[in-house]
Amino acid sequence: LGDVYKRQHEDLPTFLTTPRGKEAGYEYVRYIGGISQYNDYTSTEAIERAKKNITNFHLVGFLDNLAEFSSKFQQHTGIKIKIRHERKNPIKNPEVDAETLEKIKLICAPDIALYEYAKAKFG
C-alpha cells in the first residue's frame, strides 16, 4: 500500500494524530473503492463503493489463513504461489493501552467495515 506502511519514527499515540496515521484507517477503502472527488474515504458512500467493487473480485485472501488463500489461488489460476513475510514488527506482541486501542478502532472504522464485509463474502 502507500506511505502509511513505511517505517514510522513516532510512537504509536503520536503517529495516530498525524495525517499518515489517519490515512491508515481507510487505505483499503481508498484503493478498492477508487478515488473520491472530495477526498473523503470515511463516508458511507466511499465504504459502499468499496464494498460494491470488492464483489467483482474472484478471490480475496486474509492474513489469518494464507494457506487457504494460496490453495484457492492455485485452484482458480493454476499457478502455485508462495507468500513471503517481508515485514515483521520488531516488537513481539506490543502492549497497547485501551485508550489507544479505541482510537485505532475509530480511525480504522472504514477499513474494518470493508474487512467485515469481505470476510462475510469471501472468508
TIMI-2910 file (N, C-alpha, C, CB; in pm, 1 decimal, decimal comma, always signed):
<rs>
+----------+----------+----------+----------+----------+----------+----------+----------+----------+----------+----------+----------+------+
!      n_x !      n_y !      n_z !     ca_x !     ca_y !     ca_z !      c_x !      c_y !      c_z !     cb_x !     cb_y !     cb_z ! resn !
+----------+----------+----------+----------+----------+----------+----------+----------+----------+----------+----------+----------+------+
!    +83,4 !   -117,1 !     +0,0 !     +0,0 !     +0,0 !     +0,0 !    +87,9 !   +123,5 !     +0,0 !    -94,9 !     -0,3 !   +120,0 !  Leu !
!    +37,8 !   +234,0 !    +47,7 !   +107,3 !   +361,0 !    +34,6 !   +212,9 !   +387,5 !   +140,2 !     +9,5 !   +469,7 !    +37,5 !  Gly !
!   +245,5 !   +515,5 !   +156,3 !   +346,5 !   +559,9 !   +251,8 !   +313,4 !   +525,9 !   +395,4 !   +365,8 !   +706,6 !   +240,0 !  Asp !
!   +188,0 !   +497,8 !   +420,8 !   +143,7 !   +470,0 !   +557,0 !   +222,7 !   +355,0 !   +618,0 !     -5,5 !   +437,9 !   +559,0 !  Val !
!   +265,6 !   +259,0 !   +536,3 !   +326,1 !   +138,7 !   +589,8 !   +477,5 !   +140,9 !   +586,1 !   +276,7 !    +20,6 !   +515,2 !  Tyr !
!   +536,9 !   +256,0 !   +560,4 !   +681,4 !   +270,2 !   +572,9 !   +715,6 !   +277,9 !   +720,6 !   +733,3 !   +396,0 !   +496,5 !  Lys !
!   +842,7 !   +260,7 !   +750,1 !   +887,7 !   +266,3 !   +889,3 !   +844,8 !   +399,0 !   +952,8 !  +1042,1 !   +249,1 !   +898,0 !  Arg !
!   +788,7 !   +388,9 !  +1070,8 !   +741,8 !   +506,9 !  +1142,1 !   +844,9 !   +545,6 !  +1247,3 !   +603,2 !   +481,4 !  +1207,3 !  Gln !
!   +861,5 !   +675,0 !  +1266,3 !   +958,4 !   +721,3 !  +1364,5 !   +891,7 !   +776,2 !  +1489,6 !  +1047,1 !   +826,9 !  +1303,5 !  His !
!   +760,4 !   +793,2 !  +1485,5 !   +687,6 !   +841,0 !  +1601,9 !   +641,5 !   +721,6 !  +1685,0 !   +567,1 !   +928,8 !  +1559,8 !  Glu !
!   +611,8 !   +748,4 !  +1811,1 !   +547,8 !   +643,5 !  +1888,7 !   +403,0 !   +632,5 !  +1840,8 !   +555,5 !   +673,2 !  +2043,3 !  Asp !
!   +335,9 !   +525,1 !  +1875,8 !   +202,3 !   +497,8 !  +1824,3 !   +101,8 !   +609,3 !  +1855,6 !   +152,2 !   +367,5 !  +1880,9 !  Leu !
!    +89,6 !   +655,4 !  +1978,8 !     -8,2 !   +762,7 !  +2005,4 !    +17,6 !   +888,3 !  +1921,9 !     -6,0 !   +799,3 !  +2153,3 !  Pro !
!   +143,4 !   +923,7 !  +1901,6 !   +175,7 !  +1040,1 !  +1819,0 !   +142,6 !  +1012,4 !  +1673,4 !   +324,1 !  +1077,9 !  +1833,5 !  Thr !
!   +178,4 !   +894,9 !  +1624,6 !   +150,8 !   +857,8 !  +1485,8 !     +2,2 !   +869,0 !  +1454,6 !   +199,6 !   +715,6 !  +1457,7 !  Phe !
!    -83,9 !   +829,7 !  +1547,4 !   -228,3 !   +833,5 !  +1525,5 !   -281,7 !   +974,1 !  +1504,4 !   -298,8 !   +770,5 !  +1641,5 !  Leu !
!   -207,0 !  +1075,4 !  +1546,7 !   -250,7 !  +1213,4 !  +1529,7 !   -199,5 !  +1274,2 !  +1399,0 !   -204,1 !  +1297,3 !  +1647,6 !  Thr !
!   -113,3 !  +1204,4 !  +1327,2 !    -55,9 !  +1257,4 !  +1203,9 !   -148,3 !  +1228,4 !  +1086,0 !    +84,0 !  +1197,4 !  +1178,7 !  Thr !
!   -132,2 !  +1303,2 !   +975,9 !   -210,8 !  +1271,1 !   +855,9 !   -189,6 !  +1126,8 !   +810,2 !   -174,7 !  +1366,7 !   +742,5 !  Pro !
!    -65,3 !  +1077,6 !   +814,6 !    -39,7 !   +938,7 !   +775,7 !   -111,5 !   +841,0 !   +866,9 !   +109,8 !   +909,8 !   +776,9 !  Arg !
!   -116,1 !   +872,8 !   +994,4 !   -186,5 !   +786,7 !  +1089,3 !   -334,6 !   +779,9 !  +1061,0 !   -164,4 !   +834,9 !  +1230,0 !  Gly !
!   -393,5 !   +893,3 !  +1028,2 !   -537,0 !   +896,0 !   +995,8 !   -565,8 !   +825,7 !   +863,2 !   -587,7 !  +1041,0 !   +990,0 !  Lys !
!   -475,5 !   +841,5 !   +765,0 !   -493,4 !   +776,1 !   +634,7 !   -486,4 !   +624,2 !   +646,0 !   -387,6 !   +825,3 !   +536,1 !  Glu !
!   -417,0 !   +574,6 !   +745,6 !   -404,7 !   +429,6 !   +762,8 !   -539,2 !   +363,4 !   +786,9 !   -311,2 !   +398,2 !   +877,9 !  Ala !
!   -635,4 !   +439,1 !   +833,1 !   -766,6 !   +383,3 !   +864,6 !   -857,5 !   +363,7 !   +746,2 !   -834,1 !   +469,5 !   +961,0 !  Gly !
!   -817,5 !   +413,2 !   +627,7 !   -902,7 !   +396,9 !   +509,8 !   -824,7 !   +359,6 !   +384,6 !   -979,5 !   +523,5 !   +484,5 !  Tyr !
!   -709,5 !   +301,3 !   +402,0 !   -627,5 !   +262,7 !   +287,4 !   -698,9 !   +165,2 !   +194,3 !   -498,1 !   +201,4 !   +335,2 !  Glu !
!   -762,8 !    +64,2 !   +249,0 !   -830,6 !    -34,8 !   +165,1 !   -954,6 !    +24,3 !    +99,5 !   -868,9 !   -157,7 !   +247,9 !  Tyr !
!  -1026,9 !   +107,4 !   +171,5 !  -1144,0 !   +173,7 !   +112,4 !  -1099,4 !   +259,8 !     -5,3 !  -1218,8 !   +260,5 !   +218,4 !  Val !
!   -989,1 !   +330,0 !    +10,4 !   -939,0 !   +415,6 !    -97,4 !   -893,5 !   +332,8 !   -217,4 !   -823,2 !   +502,7 !    -46,9 !  Arg !
!   -816,2 !   +230,1 !   -194,8 !   -765,5 !   +150,1 !   -306,3 !   -874,6 !    +70,8 !   -376,7 !   -659,0 !    +55,8 !   -257,2 !  Tyr !
!   -963,4 !    +12,4 !   -301,5 !  -1066,3 !    -72,4 !   -361,7 !  -1185,5 !     +9,7 !   -409,3 !  -1112,7 !   -178,3 !   -261,9 !  Ile !
!  -1217,6 !   +116,4 !   -337,6 !  -1332,2 !   +199,1 !   -373,5 !  -1303,0 !   +301,3 !   -481,4 !  -1382,5 !   +269,1 !   -253,0 !  Gly !
!  -1177,9 !   +335,1 !   -500,3 !  -1142,1 !   +433,4 !   -601,9 !  -1132,1 !   +573,8 !   -545,6 !  -1242,5 !   +431,0 !   -713,6 !  Gly !
!  -1079,8 !   +660,7 !   -628,3 !  -1055,4 !   +798,3 !   -589,0 !  -1186,9 !   +871,8 !   -564,5 !   -973,2 !   +870,2 !   -695,9 !  Ile !
!  -1192,4 !   +942,4 !   -454,9 !  -1308,4 !  +1023,5 !   -420,5 !  -1283,7 !  +1166,4 !   -465,0 !  -1338,0 !  +1017,4 !   -268,6 !  Ser !
!  -1378,7 !  +1224,1 !   -534,6 !  -1359,6 !  +1361,1 !   -580,5 !  -1350,1 !  +1458,3 !   -463,3 !  -1473,5 !  +1402,0 !   -673,0 !  Gln !
!  -1402,0 !  +1421,1 !   -348,9 !  -1396,5 !  +1507,0 !   -230,3 !  -1287,0 !  +1464,1 !   -132,7 !  -1531,3 !  +1506,5 !   -159,5 !  Tyr !
!  -1208,6 !  +1362,6 !   -172,4 !  -1100,1 !  +1312,0 !    -88,8 !  -1151,9 !  +1264,6 !    +47,1 !   -993,5 !  +1420,0 !    -69,5 !  Asn !
!  -1273,7 !  +1210,8 !    +47,9 !  -1334,8 !  +1161,0 !   +170,4 !  -1352,7 !  +1010,3 !   +158,5 !  -1470,7 !  +1231,2 !   +198,1 !  Asp !
!  -1274,2 !   +937,6 !   +234,2 !  -1279,1 !   +790,9 !   +230,0 !  -1340,7 !   +733,0 !   +356,7 !  -1138,8 !   +733,8 !   +210,2 !  Tyr !
!  -1398,0 !   +818,4 !   +438,3 !  -1461,2 !   +772,2 !   +561,2 !  -1612,8 !   +776,6 !   +551,6 !  -1414,6 !   +855,6 !   +678,6 !  Thr !
!  -1665,1 !   +827,9 !   +442,1 !  -1810,1 !   +841,8 !   +427,2 !  -1875,7 !   +707,1 !   +398,0 !  -1843,0 !   +941,4 !   +315,4 !  Ser !
!  -2002,9 !   +699,9 !   +425,0 !  -2080,4 !   +580,2 !   +393,3 !  -2072,4 !   +550,8 !   +244,3 !  -2227,2 !   +596,9 !   +437,1 !  Thr !
!  -2076,9 !   +655,5 !   +161,1 !  -2071,3 !   +637,3 !    +15,8 !  -1939,4 !   +572,7 !    -26,6 !  -2089,1 !   +772,2 !    -55,7 !  Glu !
!  -1828,0 !   +619,4 !    +29,9 !  -1697,6 !   +563,6 !     -5,7 !  -1687,0 !   +417,0 !    +36,4 !  -1585,1 !   +645,2 !    +59,2 !  Ala !
!  -1735,8 !   +385,6 !   +154,1 !  -1731,6 !   +247,9 !   +203,8 !  -1820,9 !   +158,6 !   +118,6 !  -1775,2 !   +241,7 !   +352,0 !  Ile !
!  -1939,5 !   +205,5 !    +84,4 !  -2030,8 !   +126,9 !     -0,2 !  -1972,9 !   +105,7 !   -140,1 !  -2167,7 !   +196,7 !    -10,4 !  Glu !
!  -1904,3 !   +206,5 !   -194,1 !  -1841,1 !   +192,8 !   -325,7 !  -1732,8 !    +84,5 !   -320,4 !  -1780,3 !   +328,5 !   -372,1 !  Arg !
!  -1655,8 !    +82,1 !   -212,6 !  -1552,7 !    -20,5 !   -196,4 !  -1615,4 !   -159,5 !   -183,5 !  -1465,8 !     +9,9 !    -73,2 !  Ala !
!  -1724,5 !   -169,4 !   -108,2 !  -1793,7 !   -298,1 !    -95,1 !  -1845,7 !   -344,5 !   -230,8 !  -1910,2 !   -287,4 !     +6,0 !  Lys !
!  -1902,7 !   -253,4 !   -306,5 !  -1953,8 !   -288,9 !   -439,7 !  -1839,6 !   -336,9 !   -529,0 !  -2025,8 !   -167,8 !   -505,0 !  Lys !
!  -1728,0 !   -265,9 !   -526,8 !  -1614,2 !   -304,3 !   -611,1 !  -1555,2 !   -438,7 !   -571,2 !  -1506,6 !   -198,1 !   -604,8 !  Asn !
!  -1552,9 !   -467,0 !   -441,7 !  -1491,4 !   -592,5 !   -398,3 !  -1574,7 !   -713,6 !   -440,5 !  -1473,1 !   -592,4 !   -246,4 !  Ile !
!  -1703,2 !   -691,4 !   -468,1 !  -1785,6 !   -803,7 !   -514,5 !  -1743,7 !   -848,5 !   -655,3 !  -1935,2 !   -764,4 !   -513,8 !  Thr !
!  -1666,3 !   -765,0 !   -726,1 !  -1615,8 !   -803,2 !   -858,0 !  -1490,4 !   -889,2 !   -850,3 !  -1587,1 !   -679,8 !   -939,6 !  Asn !
!  -1431,8 !   -901,9 !   -732,4 !  -1312,4 !   -983,6 !   -715,3 !  -1352,8 !  -1131,0 !   -721,3 !  -1240,4 !   -950,5 !   -580,6 !  Phe !
!  -1266,1 !  -1211,1 !   -776,3 !  -1290,1 !  -1356,4 !   -777,1 !  -1242,6 !  -1421,2 !   -647,4 !  -1219,4 !  -1421,7 !   -896,9 !  His !
!  -1144,6 !  -1357,2 !   -585,7 !  -1082,2 !  -1418,0 !   -468,6 !  -1026,1 !  -1308,3 !   -379,6 !   -970,7 !  -1517,9 !   -509,9 !  Leu !
!  -1043,6 !  -1323,5 !   -250,1 !   -986,3 !  -1232,2 !   -151,4 !   -922,7 !  -1318,9 !    -43,9 !  -1095,2 !  -1134,1 !    -90,6 !  Val !
!   -801,6 !  -1285,6 !     -4,8 !   -732,0 !  -1361,3 !    +99,1 !   -722,3 !  -1282,2 !   +227,4 !   -593,2 !  -1401,0 !    +52,5 !  Gly !
!   -700,3 !  -1353,1 !   +336,3 !   -691,5 !  -1292,0 !   +467,9 !   -565,3 !  -1340,5 !   +536,4 !   -816,4 !  -1324,3 !   +553,2 !  Phe !
!   -500,0 !  -1251,1 !   +607,1 !   -372,1 !  -1283,4 !   +669,0 !   -380,9 !  -1395,8 !   +771,1 !   -316,0 !  -1161,8 !   +734,3 !  Leu !
!   -497,5 !  -1415,7 !   +828,2 !   -509,8 !  -1520,4 !   +929,2 !   -519,7 !  -1660,2 !   +867,7 !   -631,1 !  -1494,0 !  +1015,9 !  Asp !
!   -525,7 !  -1669,7 !   +733,2 !   -529,7 !  -1800,8 !   +668,4 !   -469,7 !  -1792,5 !   +527,7 !   -674,9 !  -1853,7 !   +662,0 !  Asn !
!   -340,3 !  -1764,6 !   +521,5 !   -273,3 !  -1752,3 !   +392,4 !   -265,9 !  -1885,2 !   +317,7 !   -133,8 !  -1697,1 !   +411,9 !  Leu !
!   -260,4 !  -1995,1 !   +390,0 !   -254,2 !  -2126,4 !   +324,5 !   -381,6 !  -2151,2 !   +244,2 !   -233,7 !  -2239,1 !   +429,1 !  Ala !
!   -495,8 !  -2116,4 !   +300,6 !   -622,8 !  -2134,4 !   +229,1 !   -627,0 !  -2045,0 !   +104,7 !   -743,0 !  -2102,7 !   +322,3 !  Glu !
!   -581,3 !  -1919,7 !   +119,2 !   -579,0 !  -1829,4 !     +4,5 !   -487,6 !  -1884,1 !   -104,9 !   -533,1 !  -1688,9 !    +47,4 !  Phe !
!   -369,1 !  -1931,4 !    -68,3 !   -276,2 !  -1986,1 !   -166,8 !   -337,6 !  -2104,1 !   -240,7 !   -145,9 !  -2028,7 !    -99,3 !  Ser !
!   -407,6 !  -2189,8 !   -167,2 !   -472,7 !  -2305,5 !   -227,6 !   -583,5 !  -2262,6 !   -323,8 !   -529,8 !  -2397,1 !   -119,0 !  Ser !
!   -667,8 !  -2169,8 !   -280,0 !   -775,8 !  -2121,2 !   -366,8 !   -719,5 !  -2048,3 !   -488,8 !   -870,0 !  -2027,8 !   -288,3 !  Lys !
!   -611,0 !  -1974,9 !   -470,6 !   -548,7 !  -1904,4 !   -582,2 !   -499,3 !  -2005,3 !   -686,1 !   -431,8 !  -1815,3 !   -532,5 !  Phe !
!   -437,3 !  -2113,0 !   -639,4 !   -388,3 !  -2215,7 !   -731,0 !   -504,5 !  -2284,7 !   -802,7 !   -303,6 !  -2319,4 !   -655,1 !  Gln !
!   -612,1 !  -2313,8 !   -731,8 !   -729,3 !  -2375,1 !   -794,6 !   -788,4 !  -2282,9 !   -900,5 !   -835,4 !  -2409,0 !   -689,0 !  Gln !
!   -792,8 !  -2155,0 !   -871,7 !   -855,4 !  -2057,9 !   -961,0 !   -768,9 !  -2026,1 !  -1083,0 !   -885,3 !  -1930,3 !   -885,2 !  His !
!   -635,5 !  -2017,7 !  -1063,0 !   -547,3 !  -1972,9 !  -1170,1 !   -457,7 !  -2081,2 !  -1228,0 !   -462,9 !  -1862,7 !  -1120,4 !  Thr !
!   -439,5 !  -2190,0 !  -1153,8 !   -344,9 !  -2293,0 !  -1195,5 !   -201,0 !  -2257,6 !  -1161,3 !   -357,0 !  -2316,8 !  -1343,6 !  Gly !
!   -182,1 !  -2148,2 !  -1089,4 !    -48,6 !  -2102,1 !  -1052,7 !    -28,3 !  -2121,3 !   -902,9 !    -28,2 !  -1953,3 !  -1092,6 !  Ile !
!    +83,9 !  -2185,7 !   -868,5 !   +116,4 !  -2204,5 !   -727,5 !   +195,9 !  -2083,2 !   -679,3 !   +197,0 !  -2336,9 !   -705,1 !  Lys !
!   +151,7 !  -2024,4 !   -569,4 !   +221,6 !  -1907,7 !   -515,3 !   +271,9 !  -1936,7 !   -375,0 !   +129,4 !  -1784,6 !   -514,3 !  Ile !
!   +378,2 !  -1867,1 !   -340,0 !   +430,5 !  -1872,7 !   -204,5 !   +433,9 !  -1729,0 !   -154,3 !   +573,5 !  -1940,9 !   -198,5 !  Lys !
!   +369,9 !  -1703,9 !    -45,2 !   +362,3 !  -1569,3 !    +10,6 !   +466,4 !  -1557,2 !   +121,1 !   +219,0 !  -1538,2 !    +64,8 !  Ile !
!   +560,7 !  -1466,8 !    +96,9 !   +666,6 !  -1445,2 !   +195,5 !   +623,0 !  -1336,1 !   +293,1 !   +800,6 !  -1406,6 !   +126,1 !  Arg !
!   +684,2 !  -1336,4 !   +406,4 !   +659,4 !  -1233,7 !   +507,5 !   +778,2 !  -1139,0 !   +506,0 !   +637,8 !  -1296,5 !   +650,5 !  His !
!   +758,6 !  -1022,4 !   +444,1 !   +866,8 !   -925,6 !   +429,3 !   +883,7 !   -838,3 !   +552,5 !   +842,0 !   -838,8 !   +308,8 !  Glu !
!   +775,3 !   -792,5 !   +608,0 !   +782,5 !   -700,1 !   +721,1 !   +746,2 !   -772,1 !   +848,9 !   +689,9 !   -579,3 !   +699,7 !  Arg !
!   +827,4 !   -750,5 !   +946,1 !   +797,5 !   -807,3 !  +1076,7 !   +810,5 !   -697,1 !  +1179,7 !   +891,4 !   -927,0 !  +1110,0 !  Lys !
!   +718,2 !   -694,7 !  +1273,3 !   +724,3 !   -596,7 !  +1380,0 !   +841,9 !   -633,7 !  +1469,8 !   +590,0 !   -591,0 !  +1460,6 !  Asn !
!   +933,4 !   -540,5 !  +1494,1 !  +1046,7 !   -574,1 !  +1580,4 !  +1005,3 !   -598,7 !  +1725,0 !  +1149,4 !   -463,6 !  +1575,5 !  Pro !
!   +885,4 !   -554,4 !  +1759,9 !   +834,9 !   -575,5 !  +1895,8 !   +727,5 !   -683,0 !  +1889,3 !   +778,4 !   -442,2 !  +1958,1 !  Ile !
!   +753,3 !   -795,2 !  +1951,1 !   +653,5 !   -902,8 !  +1952,8 !   +546,4 !   -869,5 !  +2056,0 !   +719,8 !  -1040,9 !  +1984,6 !  Lys !
!   +421,4 !   -880,0 !  +2011,1 !   +305,7 !   -853,6 !  +2097,7 !   +319,5 !   -722,3 !  +2174,4 !   +287,0 !   -968,4 !  +2196,1 !  Asn !
!   +327,8 !   -611,7 !  +2102,2 !   +339,5 !   -483,2 !  +2172,5 !   +215,0 !   -455,2 !  +2255,4 !   +363,0 !   -368,7 !  +2072,5 !  Pro !
!   +235,3 !   -393,9 !  +2369,2 !   +122,9 !   -359,0 !  +2455,2 !    +61,3 !   -228,5 !  +2406,3 !   +167,7 !   -346,7 !  +2603,5 !  Glu !
!    -69,9 !   -228,6 !  +2394,4 !   -143,1 !   -109,0 !  +2353,2 !   -251,0 !    -85,9 !  +2457,4 !   -204,5 !   -123,9 !  +2208,2 !  Val !
!   -247,9 !    +33,2 !  +2517,3 !   -346,1 !    +61,7 !  +2622,1 !   -485,4 !    +76,0 !  +2561,5 !   -307,9 !   +189,7 !  +2699,4 !  Asp !
!   -586,0 !    +64,6 !  +2644,9 !   -725,9 !    +64,5 !  +2599,7 !   -763,3 !   +193,5 !  +2526,7 !   -819,2 !    +44,3 !  +2718,7 !  Ala !
!   -715,4 !   +306,8 !  +2572,9 !   -747,8 !   +435,0 !  +2509,0 !   -690,9 !   +441,1 !  +2366,9 !   -693,0 !   +552,5 !  +2593,0 !  Glu !
!   -567,7 !   +397,9 !  +2350,2 !   -505,4 !   +397,1 !  +2217,6 !   -575,5 !   +297,8 !  +2126,7 !   -355,8 !   +363,0 !  +2227,8 !  Thr !
!   -611,8 !   +183,4 !  +2180,0 !   -682,8 !    +83,0 !  +2100,1 !   -816,4 !   +137,6 !  +2050,7 !   -705,3 !    -45,3 !  +2182,1 !  Leu !
!   -887,4 !   +211,7 !  +2133,1 !  -1013,9 !   +272,6 !  +2091,1 !   -992,0 !   +375,9 !  +1981,6 !  -1083,9 !   +337,5 !  +2210,4 !  Glu !
!   -883,5 !   +453,3 !  +1991,3 !   -850,6 !   +549,6 !  +1885,9 !   -822,5 !   +478,3 !  +1754,3 !   -729,4 !   +634,8 !  +1926,6 !  Lys !
!   -751,2 !   +367,3 !  +1761,8 !   -720,5 !   +288,9 !  +1642,0 !   -849,7 !   +238,0 !  +1578,4 !   -626,7 !   +170,2 !  +1676,4 !  Ile !
!   -939,8 !   +186,0 !  +1659,6 !  -1067,2 !   +135,6 !  +1607,4 !  -1147,9 !   +246,2 !  +1540,1 !  -1149,4 !    +72,6 !  +1719,9 !  Lys !
!  -1146,8 !   +363,8 !  +1598,2 !  -1218,3 !   +477,3 !  +1537,6 !  -1155,1 !   +517,1 !  +1403,7 !  -1218,6 !   +598,3 !  +1633,8 !  Leu !
!  -1024,7 !   +530,1 !  +1402,6 !   -954,0 !   +568,3 !  +1280,4 !   -974,3 !   +462,8 !  +1171,9 !   -803,5 !   +587,9 !  +1308,7 !  Ile !
!   -972,0 !   +336,7 !  +1209,4 !   -979,8 !   +226,6 !  +1113,1 !  -1122,1 !   +181,5 !  +1082,4 !   -901,7 !   +110,1 !  +1164,2 !  Cys !
!  -1221,9 !   +252,0 !  +1132,4 !  -1360,8 !   +211,4 !  +1111,5 !  -1395,9 !   +188,0 !   +964,2 !  -1452,7 !   +315,9 !  +1168,5 !  Ala !
!  -1352,5 !   +272,8 !   +869,9 !  -1385,3 !   +245,6 !   +729,2 !  -1327,7 !   +112,1 !   +680,7 !  -1333,4 !   +358,7 !   +640,8 !  Pro !
!  -1199,8 !    +87,3 !   +708,7 !  -1138,7 !    -37,8 !   +664,2 !  -1193,0 !   -158,4 !   +740,1 !   -988,0 !    -30,8 !   +680,3 !  Asp !
!  -1228,9 !   -140,4 !   +865,6 !  -1289,0 !   -250,2 !   +942,5 !  -1422,8 !   -288,9 !   +880,5 !  -1307,8 !   -210,0 !  +1091,8 !  Ile !
!  -1502,2 !   -190,3 !   +841,2 !  -1632,1 !   -218,5 !   +777,7 !  -1612,0 !   -296,4 !   +647,8 !  -1709,2 !    -86,7 !   +749,5 !  Ala !
!  -1513,5 !   -255,9 !   +568,2 !  -1485,6 !   -326,6 !   +443,0 !  -1433,3 !   -467,0 !   +470,3 !  -1384,3 !   -248,3 !   +358,3 !  Leu !
!  -1345,8 !   -480,9 !   +567,9 !  -1291,7 !   -611,7 !   +605,3 !  -1403,7 !   -706,7 !   +648,3 !  -1188,2 !   -596,7 !   +718,5 !  Tyr !
!  -1491,6 !   -659,9 !   +734,3 !  -1601,6 !   -745,1 !   +781,8 !  -1691,3 !   -787,9 !   +667,2 !  -1684,4 !   -672,1 !   +887,9 !  Glu !
!  -1716,4 !   -696,8 !   +574,2 !  -1796,3 !   -730,3 !   +456,5 !  -1724,4 !   -836,0 !   +371,9 !  -1824,6 !   -603,5 !   +372,2 !  Tyr !
!  -1596,0 !   -815,2 !   +347,1 !  -1517,8 !   -909,9 !   +266,2 !  -1507,2 !  -1045,2 !   +336,5 !  -1376,6 !   -853,6 !   +238,0 !  Ala !
!  -1489,1 !  -1043,8 !   +465,7 !  -1477,2 !  -1168,9 !   +541,3 !  -1608,0 !  -1247,9 !   +531,6 !  -1441,7 !  -1140,4 !   +690,4 !  Lys !
!  -1721,1 !  -1179,5 !   +540,0 !  -1850,5 !  -1246,8 !   +529,0 !  -1871,1 !  -1303,3 !   +388,0 !  -1964,5 !  -1149,4 !   +564,6 !  Ala !
!  -1824,2 !  -1231,4 !   +287,4 !  -1844,5 !  -1274,7 !   +148,7 !  -1743,2 !  -1379,5 !   +105,4 !  -1837,1 !  -1155,6 !    +55,4 !  Lys !
!  -1616,7 !  -1362,2 !   +142,3 !  -1510,1 !  -1448,9 !    +93,2 !  -1446,1 !  -1538,7 !   +197,2 !  -1406,0 !  -1366,7 !    +32,4 !  Phe !
!  -1470,2 !  -1510,6 !   +325,5 !  -1399,2 !  -1581,2 !   +432,1 !  -1456,8 !  -1714,6 !   +462,6 !  -1398,1 !  -1500,7 !   +555,0 !  Gly !
+----------+----------+----------+----------+----------+----------+----------+----------+----------+----------+----------+----------+------+
</rs>
